[in-house]
Amino acid sequence: MPRPGPSAGADAVALPTTERGRRMRARLLAAAREVFERDGFLDARVTDISAAAGAAHGSFYTYFGSKTAVFRALVAETMDDLYASLGTGGEPGPPDGHPAAVALHRIDAANRRFVAVYRENTALMALFEQVTTFDPEVRALRRAARERNAGRVRHSIEQLQRDGLVPADLDAEYAAHALVAMVNGVVHYWLVLDGGFEQERLVGTLTRLWAQALGLPARG
């Protein structure tokens, strides 16, 4: 049974159920990214998105109810990728390393991935911040993505607490939100506001601050 697209909002339409439909939806998303990044959200037009995708104007509305709906879908996919492993890591770490060293390795790998994905999507993330200020559903999408990510980080901190690597009296929920805000804020400043940082130094500093905030030793 067809189902609404992810984070498409009140003007959602059903996701395509055929391979041809899925390909067309993907083409429209790719075209929307191109047009949004070139023209900005306010000046982007559905006509231009359809033309860039090689689709008839009316075909757009088979997949997305509005310009805002395609923007929401595009951002939802990017946010899922961006926050997939921040603070939790996706790598097992050194096989024979001290538990603290393994934890540090995973945090560093996650921060590196976050920076890499954000850098690949800088223009879209800048637009996301802009649209958040006037679209309630995009703002809700941003909050939901942040909540999901902070939840993953909180679970990671709680596991480190159970392992005896992080003080048990640290509030895992508050710490998770603070750490996520730290990384997101400084990377936004660097890439969107042209902060002038050097990537390796930035990642190393973020990882060190993350570890020190949790009470992990800098080296295991």
C-alpha positions as a LaTeX table, in Angstrom:
\begin{tabular}{lrrr}
\hline
Residue & $x$ (\AA) & $y$ (\AA) & $z$ (\AA) \\
\hline
Met1 & 0.00 & 0.00 & 0.00 \\
Pro2 & 1.43 & 3.43 & $-0.88$ \\
Arg3 & 2.57 & 5.48 & 2.08 \\
Pro4 & 3.45 & 9.14 & 2.52 \\
Gly5 & 7.03 & 10.18 & 1.91 \\
Pro6 & 9.30 & 10.86 & 4.88 \\
Ser7 & 8.74 & 14.24 & 6.51 \\
Ala8 & 6.69 & 15.45 & 3.57 \\
Gly9 & 4.26 & 17.32 & 5.80 \\
Ala10 & 0.60 & 18.12 & 5.36 \\
Asp11 & 0.87 & 18.22 & 1.55 \\
Ala12 & 2.38 & 14.74 & 1.37 \\
Val13 & 1.65 & 12.36 & $-1.47$ \\
Ala14 & 2.19 & 8.61 & $-1.51$ \\
Leu15 & 5.62 & 7.20 & $-2.22$ \\
Pro16 & 5.83 & 5.49 & $-5.63$ \\
Thr17 & 5.44 & 1.73 & $-5.65$ \\
Thr18 & 7.05 & 1.04 & $-9.04$ \\
Glu19 & 10.72 & 1.15 & $-9.98$ \\
Arg20 & 9.98 & 3.73 & $-12.65$ \\
Gly21 & 8.22 & 5.91 & $-10.11$ \\
Arg22 & 11.08 & 5.60 & $-7.63$ \\
Arg23 & 13.56 & 6.62 & $-10.32$ \\
Met24 & 11.50 & 9.67 & $-11.23$ \\
Arg25 & 11.16 & 10.69 & $-7.59$ \\
Ala26 & 14.94 & 10.39 & $-7.18$ \\
Arg27 & 15.46 & 12.53 & $-10.30$ \\
Leu28 & 13.14 & 15.19 & $-8.93$ \\
Leu29 & 14.98 & 15.21 & $-5.60$ \\
Ala30 & 18.33 & 15.59 & $-7.37$ \\
Ala31 & 16.93 & 18.36 & $-9.55$ \\
Ala32 & 15.41 & 20.10 & $-6.54$ \\
Arg33 & 18.78 & 20.12 & $-4.79$ \\
Glu34 & 20.38 & 21.66 & $-7.89$ \\
Val35 & 17.73 & 24.37 & $-8.18$ \\
Phe36 & 17.57 & 25.16 & $-4.46$ \\
Glu37 & 21.34 & 25.47 & $-4.20$ \\
Arg38 & 21.50 & 27.63 & $-7.33$ \\
Asp39 & 18.51 & 29.92 & $-6.76$ \\
Gly40 & 17.82 & 29.68 & $-3.03$ \\
Phe41 & 14.57 & 28.45 & $-1.54$ \\
Leu42 & 12.48 & 31.57 & $-2.06$ \\
Asp43 & 13.37 & 32.01 & $-5.73$ \\
Ala44 & 13.25 & 28.32 & $-6.67$ \\
Arg45 & 10.26 & 27.33 & $-8.82$ \\
Val46 & 8.56 & 23.99 & $-9.39$ \\
Thr47 & 8.79 & 24.69 & $-13.13$ \\
Asp48 & 12.58 & 24.88 & $-12.89$ \\
Ile49 & 12.79 & 21.71 & $-10.78$ \\
Ser50 & 10.65 & 19.80 & $-13.28$ \\
Ala51 & 12.72 & 21.07 & $-16.20$ \\
Ala52 & 15.99 & 20.11 & $-14.51$ \\
Ala53 & 14.61 & 16.61 & $-13.92$ \\
Gly54 & 13.44 & 16.30 & $-17.53$ \\
Ala55 & 9.85 & 15.88 & $-16.35$ \\
Ala56 & 6.58 & 17.50 & $-17.29$ \\
His57 & 5.48 & 20.23 & $-14.90$ \\
Gly58 & 2.40 & 18.28 & $-13.86$ \\
Ser59 & 4.45 & 15.17 & $-13.12$ \\
Phe60 & 6.05 & 16.93 & $-10.17$ \\
Tyr61 & 2.78 & 16.87 & $-8.25$ \\
Thr62 & 2.52 & 13.11 & $-8.61$ \\
Tyr63 & 5.45 & 12.88 & $-6.21$ \\
Phe64 & 5.43 & 16.08 & $-4.16$ \\
Gly65 & 2.56 & 18.33 & $-3.15$ \\
Ser66 & 4.56 & 21.57 & $-3.27$ \\
Lys67 & 7.99 & 23.14 & $-3.47$ \\
Thr68 & 8.15 & 23.05 & 0.31 \\
Ala69 & 7.29 & 19.34 & 0.35 \\
Val70 & 10.18 & 18.41 & $-1.92$ \\
Phe71 & 12.49 & 20.57 & 0.19 \\
Arg72 & 11.35 & 18.77 & 3.35 \\
Ala73 & 11.94 & 15.37 & 1.75 \\
Leu74 & 15.38 & 16.41 & 0.53 \\
Val75 & 16.41 & 17.75 & 3.93 \\
Ala76 & 15.01 & 14.71 & 5.76 \\
Glu77 & 17.26 & 12.39 & 3.76 \\
Thr78 & 20.29 & 14.59 & 4.34 \\
Met79 & 19.65 & 14.91 & 8.07 \\
Asp80 & 19.33 & 11.15 & 8.45 \\
Asp81 & 22.72 & 10.75 & 6.80 \\
Leu82 & 24.26 & 13.63 & 8.73 \\
Tyr83 & 23.24 & 12.41 & 12.16 \\
Ala84 & 23.56 & 8.68 & 11.49 \\
Ser85 & 26.49 & 8.10 & 13.83 \\
Leu86 & 27.47 & 11.39 & 15.49 \\
Gly87 & 28.95 & 10.65 & 18.89 \\
Thr88 & 28.34 & 6.92 & 18.63 \\
Gly89 & 30.72 & 5.90 & 15.88 \\
Gly90 & 30.32 & 3.27 & 13.24 \\
Glu91 & 33.63 & 1.51 & 13.63 \\
Pro92 & 34.64 & $-1.07$ & 16.25 \\
Gly93 & 37.91 & 0.65 & 17.12 \\
Pro94 & 41.34 & $-0.87$ & 17.73 \\
Pro95 & 40.87 & $-4.64$ & 18.31 \\
Asp96 & 43.17 & $-4.84$ & 21.33 \\
Gly97 & 42.80 & $-1.29$ & 22.58 \\
His98 & 41.94 & $-0.13$ & 26.07 \\
Pro99 & 38.15 & 0.47 & 26.38 \\
Ala100 & 38.72 & 4.20 & 26.73 \\
Ala101 & 40.84 & 4.22 & 23.58 \\
Val102 & 38.15 & 2.31 & 21.72 \\
Ala103 & 35.52 & 4.81 & 22.86 \\
Leu104 & 37.73 & 7.73 & 21.81 \\
His105 & 38.31 & 6.13 & 18.41 \\
Arg106 & 34.59 & 5.75 & 17.85 \\
Ile107 & 33.86 & 9.34 & 18.87 \\
Asp108 & 36.58 & 10.61 & 16.53 \\
Ala109 & 35.28 & 8.50 & 13.63 \\
Ala110 & 31.75 & 9.79 & 14.20 \\
Asn111 & 32.86 & 13.42 & 14.33 \\
Arg112 & 34.85 & 12.96 & 11.14 \\
Arg113 & 31.85 & 11.50 & 9.39 \\
Phe114 & 29.61 & 14.34 & 10.57 \\
Val115 & 32.06 & 16.95 & 9.30 \\
Ala116 & 32.44 & 15.15 & 5.96 \\
Val117 & 28.68 & 14.86 & 5.36 \\
Tyr118 & 28.05 & 18.46 & 6.45 \\
Arg119 & 30.80 & 19.68 & 4.14 \\
Glu120 & 29.26 & 17.78 & 1.21 \\
Asn121 & 25.90 & 19.40 & 1.95 \\
Thr122 & 26.93 & 22.89 & 3.06 \\
Ala123 & 24.68 & 24.79 & 0.66 \\
Leu124 & 21.65 & 22.69 & 1.56 \\
Met125 & 22.32 & 23.03 & 5.29 \\
Ala126 & 22.51 & 26.81 & 4.92 \\
Leu127 & 19.12 & 26.77 & 3.18 \\
Phe128 & 17.77 & 24.50 & 5.89 \\
Glu129 & 18.64 & 27.08 & 8.53 \\
Gln130 & 16.92 & 29.77 & 6.46 \\
Val131 & 13.70 & 27.84 & 5.86 \\
Thr132 & 13.52 & 26.78 & 9.50 \\
Thr133 & 12.81 & 30.41 & 10.42 \\
Phe134 & 9.51 & 30.58 & 8.51 \\
Asp135 & 8.25 & 27.04 & 7.85 \\
Pro136 & 6.81 & 25.32 & 10.94 \\
Glu137 & 7.09 & 21.83 & 9.47 \\
Val138 & 10.73 & 22.30 & 8.50 \\
Arg139 & 11.35 & 23.63 & 12.00 \\
Ala140 & 9.65 & 20.52 & 13.42 \\
Leu141 & 11.81 & 18.38 & 11.14 \\
Arg142 & 14.93 & 20.04 & 12.48 \\
Arg143 & 13.87 & 19.50 & 16.07 \\
Ala144 & 12.95 & 15.86 & 15.44 \\
Ala145 & 16.31 & 15.18 & 13.81 \\
Arg146 & 18.14 & 16.82 & 16.71 \\
Glu147 & 16.08 & 14.84 & 19.24 \\
Arg148 & 16.81 & 11.54 & 17.48 \\
Asn149 & 20.50 & 12.27 & 17.37 \\
Ala150 & 20.69 & 13.43 & 20.97 \\
Gly151 & 18.88 & 10.24 & 21.91 \\
Arg152 & 21.51 & 8.12 & 20.18 \\
Val153 & 24.28 & 10.06 & 21.88 \\
Arg154 & 22.54 & 9.70 & 25.24 \\
His155 & 22.36 & 5.91 & 24.82 \\
Ser156 & 26.06 & 5.88 & 23.93 \\
Ile157 & 26.91 & 7.89 & 27.06 \\
Glu158 & 24.78 & 5.59 & 29.20 \\
Gln159 & 26.65 & 2.59 & 27.83 \\
Leu160 & 29.97 & 4.23 & 28.68 \\
Gln161 & 28.62 & 4.85 & 32.17 \\
Arg162 & 27.67 & 1.19 & 32.53 \\
Asp163 & 31.19 & 0.29 & 31.39 \\
Gly164 & 32.64 & 2.52 & 34.10 \\
Leu165 & 34.29 & 4.89 & 31.62 \\
Val166 & 32.10 & 7.94 & 32.29 \\
Pro167 & 31.08 & 9.24 & 35.74 \\
Ala168 & 27.72 & 7.82 & 36.75 \\
Asp169 & 26.51 & 11.17 & 38.07 \\
Leu170 & 26.79 & 12.90 & 34.68 \\
Asp171 & 23.34 & 13.71 & 33.30 \\
Ala172 & 23.45 & 11.76 & 30.03 \\
Glu173 & 20.50 & 13.55 & 28.45 \\
Tyr174 & 21.75 & 17.07 & 29.10 \\
Ala175 & 25.29 & 16.11 & 28.12 \\
Ala176 & 24.06 & 14.62 & 24.85 \\
His177 & 22.18 & 17.77 & 23.87 \\
Ala178 & 25.14 & 19.98 & 24.80 \\
Leu179 & 27.62 & 17.90 & 22.81 \\
Val180 & 25.39 & 17.72 & 19.74 \\
Ala181 & 24.88 & 21.49 & 19.88 \\
Met182 & 28.63 & 22.05 & 20.21 \\
Val183 & 29.51 & 20.03 & 17.13 \\
Asn184 & 26.62 & 21.27 & 15.01 \\
Gly185 & 27.20 & 24.90 & 15.98 \\
Val186 & 30.92 & 25.05 & 15.33 \\
Val187 & 30.67 & 23.14 & 12.04 \\
His188 & 27.89 & 25.48 & 10.91 \\
Tyr189 & 30.08 & 28.48 & 11.80 \\
Trp190 & 33.02 & 27.00 & 9.90 \\
Leu191 & 31.25 & 25.94 & 6.71 \\
Val192 & 28.18 & 28.17 & 6.38 \\
Leu193 & 29.58 & 31.36 & 7.93 \\
Asp194 & 33.11 & 30.85 & 6.56 \\
Gly195 & 34.76 & 30.50 & 9.94 \\
Gly196 & 38.17 & 29.76 & 8.44 \\
Phe197 & 39.03 & 26.62 & 10.40 \\
Glu198 & 41.37 & 23.82 & 9.32 \\
Gln199 & 39.49 & 20.53 & 9.15 \\
Glu200 & 41.94 & 18.22 & 10.92 \\
Arg201 & 42.50 & 20.65 & 13.78 \\
Leu202 & 38.78 & 21.18 & 14.12 \\
Val203 & 37.92 & 17.48 & 14.25 \\
Gly204 & 40.73 & 16.79 & 16.70 \\
Thr205 & 39.59 & 19.62 & 18.95 \\
Leu206 & 35.95 & 18.51 & 18.85 \\
Thr207 & 36.92 & 14.96 & 19.76 \\
Arg208 & 39.16 & 16.13 & 22.59 \\
Leu209 & 36.45 & 18.39 & 24.01 \\
Trp210 & 33.86 & 15.61 & 23.70 \\
Ala211 & 36.10 & 13.16 & 25.55 \\
Gln212 & 36.99 & 15.66 & 28.27 \\
Ala213 & 33.35 & 16.63 & 28.75 \\
Leu214 & 32.53 & 12.98 & 29.41 \\
Gly215 & 35.55 & 12.46 & 31.64 \\
Leu216 & 37.28 & 10.09 & 29.22 \\
Pro217 & 41.08 & 10.19 & 29.23 \\
Ala218 & 42.59 & 11.77 & 26.14 \\
Arg219 & 44.44 & 8.51 & 25.51 \\
Gly220 & 43.45 & 5.08 & 26.67 \\
\hline
\end{tabular}
